[in-house]
Structures are given as structure tokens and as C-alpha cells.
Amino acid sequence: MAAIKANINVNIDANIKELATEILDTLGIDQAIAIDMFYRAIIKEKTLPFDHQLPELTQRQRILLNASKNGLPVVKLEFDENNELSNFDSLTEGVQDWIAND
């Protein structure tokens, strides 16, 4: 029985696509097979199949990430010149509590 196929639509930098396509062509691998191989490697490794390290999140990014994970609406954040939170009066009480305890 044939596997059910799914489509993936992505937008990437045109130069990245061109360079990668040239390399894949040299290897005799089309883009669909390369993407399939990439996904299979993710499944096997249970992570990205190459070394990666995410940069440390800023206070702004942590606030927005945690608010979105907890379903809390973020109405307005004000940051000073050092990118530190300076005002969150317009946020919901739940977000204010989270920030106060961060």
C-alpha cells in the first residue's frame, strides 16, 4: 500500500534555494527527496540533524513566549533603551503576575 503524501509550502530566500538546488542536483537528489530525508533525520535523531544552539532569549522574548504559551493576551509592552521592560500596565493581571515573579 502506498504512503499517503502531504504537501509542504515554504518561503525561503531565493539565493539559498538556488545554491542548495545546485548542490542537490550535483548529488542527484531532487528537493522533495532532500526534504523527506531531512524530516526522516529529525524523526531518527528527535532533534535537528545538525549542531544548533538557540540564542539566549531577551526579557521581551521570554515575556511574549510565556504569555503566548499560557494563552495570555499581551496588549502593550514598553521597553527602555536597554531593551528592558519598563511598563506593562496595560497587560492582563496574569501576565503582570508572571513578570513580577520572573
N, C-alpha and C positions, 0 to 999 in steps of 0.2 A: 504494500500500500504506500502510495506517495505521500510525502510530508506536505502538510498544508503550508503554503507560502504566505508571508506577510511583507508589506511594503514599508520602506523607511524613506522618508523625505527629510533631507538636511540641507542647510545652507552653510557653506564654508567659503573661505577665502579662495578666489579663483586661482591665484598663484599656487596655493597649497594643493588644490585639486590637480592642477596641471603637472606640477612636479611629482606628486605621488603617482599619477596616472602613467607618467613616463617610466618611473621605476617599476610599477606593476606590469606594464607592457613588456619591459625587458625581462621580467621574471615569468612572463606568460600567464599572468593572473589578471582576470578582469576585476573591476571594482566590486561587483556583487559577491564574488568569491572571497575577496580580501576582507570585506565587511563581515561575511559569515565566519571566516577564520578568526577575526578579531573577537566577535561575540562568543565563539566557542572557547577561545583562550580565557575570556573573562569568566565564563562558567567554570572552566577547569581550575583556574587559579583563585576564583572567588574574590578577585580584585582586578584592577587594570593590569595587563600583562607586561608592564614595564615599570621601572622605578618612577615613583611620583611622590611628591610631598606638597600638600596644600599649604599655602602661606598662612601665617597666624592671622586670625580674624581681628579686625579693629572692633572697638566698642560698638560702633554703629552697626557693623555687620552682625555681631553677636546678638544685639538687641533685636534687629529685624528678623534674623534667623529664628531665634527663640520665640518671638511673638508669632511668627507665621506657623511654627511647629505646634504652638498651643492654641491656634485659632483666634488669637487676639488681634483686633484691628489696630493698626498704627496710623494715627491721624496726622501727627506732626512731630518731627524731631528737629531740634535746633542744636547745632554743634558749633563750638568755638574754633578759633584759628588753628588749634592743635588737634582738631578732629575729635575732641572730647565732648560728650553730651553736656549741654548747658541748660536746656529747658525741655521738659516733657509734660507740661501742664495739660496739654490737650489730649494726652493719651488716656486710654481706659485705665481704670483703677488696677486691674490685673497686671498690666504692663508696668505701671508705676511701682507696684509692689515688687515685681521681678527685678526692676532696675535698682531699686533701693537695697535689695539683698544681693546684688551682683558684686 
